[in-house]
Amino acid sequence: MVIAFVTVTPLGTGSTSLSSYVAECVKALDESSLKHTLTPMGSILEGTLEEILEAVRMVHNIPFNQGVQRVSTRVVIDDRRDKDATGQGKVESVEKKLAE
């Protein structure tokens, strides 16, 4: 399982508010089968590498489809192959260590 963090930033929109663009990206992710979690600074995606790369391509293009002329997309990929990793599992591992 791959875990990725993605942030899509439309540039030159004429406004400091980007929530309408974020909402469209989240709607598209909701329609996909990919597990995702919205955070204040981006989204966490969980799935195969192919699924995640396809989702990143999709959300990167959404602001362009809304008329934006420039988009900056940041992606961080955690691809662990020695065992199944999930976002929840990573959080639980840290919480367990904090409780010790």
Secondary structure, 3 states (H helix, E strand, C coil): CEEEEEEEEEECCCCCCCHHHHHHHHHHHHHCCCEEEEECCEEEEEECHHHHHHHHHHHHHHHHHCCCCEEEEEEEEEECCCCCCCHHHHHHHHHHHHHC
